[in-house]
Amino acid sequence: MTARPVPASTVARLPIYLRALEQLTDDGVTRTSSGELAELAGVGSAQLRRDLSFLGSHGVRGVGYDVEHLQAQVAAALGVTGDLAVVIVGIGNLGHALANYVAGTGKGFRVAALVDAVPEVVGTTVAGLVVEHGRDLEEVVRRERATIAVLATPADVAQDLCDRLVAAGVTGILTFVPRVLQVPAGVDVRSVDLATELQILAFHERRKAAARS
């Protein structure tokens, strides 16, 4: 039987649902309704039910969802039930912060290696790992069997590093570099552009200010 395809828009909301479920677990809640979970996630209850139906979870009328079971379902759908090795490339201020953040979450991901090309950075210890030299990037990726990488480097070297990561076996890249990366089919790139996000917020602020005037 072929698995039902999950829309990209639903996939984008699954981490939000997982965070809400983790919050409920931390609060000692064992059962939740679609309304309560939707409110925590900031979506409509109908939308939440549609999204969860792709995972085969429909809840029970009058009873709701078992929080622990649903949390496990969402985590499994996202693929964060194991110990995915992540290589972070570029250990400047941002890369340093990202390394500590990922190392501290301990939920499905593991910072396997840190790589940089700056002599003053190479050999230092960040998040319990010694920063390795950029010339050894392919060897590091293969040694750690990493399929996910985070790029936090200057824009002018990002495409070359991206090509090297893909050639070494990386199939998922999270980039904080303000440029579009070209990758072959089968490689997923997620881009976080802080400047773009701030510009979008500025746009909404202007709209709200205009409405108030």
Secondary structure, 3 states (H helix, E strand, C coil): CCCCCCCHHHHHHHHHHHHHHHHHHHCCCCEECHHHHHHHHCCCHHHHHHHHHCCCCCCECCCEEEHHHHHHHHHHHHCCCCCEEEEEECCCHHHHHHHHHHHHHCCCEEEEEEEECCCCCCCCEECCEECEEHHHHHHHHHHHCCCEEEECCCHHHHHHHHHHHHHHCCCEEEECCCCCCCCCCCCEEEECCHHHHHHHHHHHHHHHHHHHC
